[in-house]
Amino acid sequence: MKHLNLRWIIIALIGSIFLIIFFQGYLYNKITVVTFINALFLSGLTLIILGGAMFVYQGGFFKGIIYSFKRFFKSFSLKNKWIAENEFDDKDDDEILTREYKISSATLSVLLVGILLFVISVLLAFL
């Protein structure tokens, strides 16, 4: 697992503060403890969704789907069947499934801060 970079954690925390201010000022007319907890929850949820989308994209999930569609549609084409019989196999396409994808520290930081804000908001809601 890659080490978390403190710089990315600080950037994610600053971004979450701006999200909290946005949700607090834009969605709610007054500032109370309940609206702060709601804004904290919404900003944490936003960061979790953003970090999860970044994680899925960097993990190569969509490359596997594209590879599967390519193989599926190749099987119906007569031209590609003829080429496959007379040439070498698609070794480059097979590399997509065996390649290891790196997850950046920015993605892990956004996920970590989002989960932290989410947990804090749930704990504050029940106090």
C-alpha positions in Angstrom: 0.0 0.0 0.0 1.3 3.4 -0.9 2.2 5.8 1.9 -0.3 8.6 2.5 1.2 11.9 1.6 0.5 14.6 4.3 0.1 17.2 1.6 -2.8 15.4 0.0 -4.5 15.0 3.4 -4.2 18.7 4.1 -5.6 19.6 0.7 -8.5 17.2 1.2 -9.2 18.7 4.6 -9.1 22.2 3.2 -11.4 21.1 0.4 -13.8 19.6 3.0 -13.8 22.9 5.0 -14.9 24.7 1.8 -17.6 22.0 1.2 -18.9 22.4 4.8 -19.0 26.2 4.3 -20.8 25.7 1.0 -23.4 23.3 2.4 -23.8 25.4 5.5 -24.3 28.7 3.6 -26.1 27.5 0.5 -28.5 24.9 1.8 -29.4 26.2 5.2 -30.5 29.7 6.2 -29.3 29.6 9.8 -26.3 28.2 11.5 -27.1 25.7 14.3 -25.4 22.5 15.6 -27.8 20.4 13.6 -27.2 22.2 10.3 -23.4 21.9 11.0 -23.7 18.2 11.5 -25.8 17.9 8.3 -23.2 19.9 6.4 -20.4 17.8 7.8 -22.3 14.6 6.8 -22.9 15.9 3.2 -19.3 17.0 2.7 -18.1 13.6 4.0 -20.5 11.8 1.7 -19.4 13.9 -1.2 -15.7 13.1 -0.6 -16.5 9.4 -0.2 -18.3 9.4 -3.5 -15.5 11.3 -5.2 -12.8 9.2 -3.7 -14.7 6.0 -4.6 -15.1 7.1 -8.2 -11.3 7.9 -8.4 -10.5 4.5 -6.8 -12.6 2.6 -9.3 -11.2 4.5 -12.2 -7.6 4.1 -11.2 -8.1 0.5 -10.3 -8.6 -0.4 -13.9 -12.2 -1.6 -13.6 -13.3 0.2 -16.8 -10.3 -1.2 -18.8 -11.5 -4.7 -18.0 -15.0 -3.9 -19.2 -13.7 -2.3 -22.4 -11.5 -5.4 -22.9 -14.5 -7.7 -22.5 -16.6 -5.7 -25.0 -13.8 -5.8 -27.5 -13.4 -9.6 -27.2 -17.2 -10.0 -27.4 -17.6 -8.0 -30.5 -14.5 -9.5 -32.1 -16.1 -12.9 -31.8 -19.0 -11.8 -34.2 -16.8 -10.4 -36.9 -15.7 -12.7 -39.7 -12.8 -10.4 -40.6 -11.4 -10.6 -37.1 -11.8 -14.4 -37.1 -9.8 -14.7 -40.3 -7.1 -12.3 -38.9 -7.0 -14.3 -35.6 -6.5 -17.6 -37.5 -3.7 -16.2 -39.6 -1.8 -14.0 -37.1 -0.6 -14.1 -33.6 -3.0 -13.7 -30.6 -3.7 -10.4 -28.9 -1.0 -10.4 -26.3 -1.4 -6.6 -25.7 -5.1 -7.1 -24.8 -4.3 -9.9 -22.4 -1.9 -7.5 -20.6 -4.8 -5.4 -19.5 -6.2 -8.1 -17.2 -2.8 -9.0 -15.7 -1.4 -5.5 -15.2 -1.3 -4.1 -11.7 -2.8 -0.6 -11.3 -1.5 1.9 -8.9 -3.8 3.9 -6.6 -2.5 7.4 -6.0 -2.1 8.9 -2.5 -4.5 11.7 -3.4 -7.3 9.1 -3.9 -6.6 7.4 -0.6 -6.4 10.8 1.1 -9.8 11.9 -0.2 -11.3 8.6 0.8 -9.7 8.8 4.3 -10.9 12.4 4.9 -14.4 11.6 3.6 -14.7 8.5 5.9 -13.4 10.5 8.8 -15.9 13.3 8.3 -18.7 10.8 7.8 -17.8 9.0 11.1 -17.5 12.3 13.0 -20.9 13.5 11.8 -22.6 10.2 12.7 -21.0 10.3 16.2 -22.0 13.9 16.7 -25.6 13.2 15.6 -26.0 10.7 18.5 -24.5 12.8 21.2 
